[in-house]
Amino acid sequence: MEVFYFTFHNKHMYANYVQQVIAKDWSQAKEKMNWEYQNKWKKIFTENEYKRQLSNGCYQDLKPLPPLYAYE
């Protein structure tokens, strides 16, 4: 399983949060997010990409939501 991170649009009720999704691949993670939030999310990152963003000073103010699990 892989870990993916999703951010939300600025006007979304979760704009100040990041959603972690545990899934077998990008496609499954995206499907889970669409089921939970429709298309109201903004960006998807792999775990390494998200860590890189954090080390560059991005997204540091976002609070984590409880993880979602995408299983078939």
C-alpha positions, 0 to 999 in steps of 0.5 A: 500500500502507498500513502497519498496526500490530497489538498482542498480548494481555498473555499472548501470547508477543509481548505486548511486540512490535508487528507491522507489516503492509503491505497494500492495506487494513485488511481485507487486513492483518487477514486476514494477521494472522489467518493468521499469529497466528489471532485472538491479536492485540489492536488494529489501528492505521493508521500515523497512528493508531499514530504518534499513540499513540506521541506520547501516550506509549502503546506506546513499550516495544514492540519491532518484529517483522519486517514482514509483507507481505499481497499478493494 
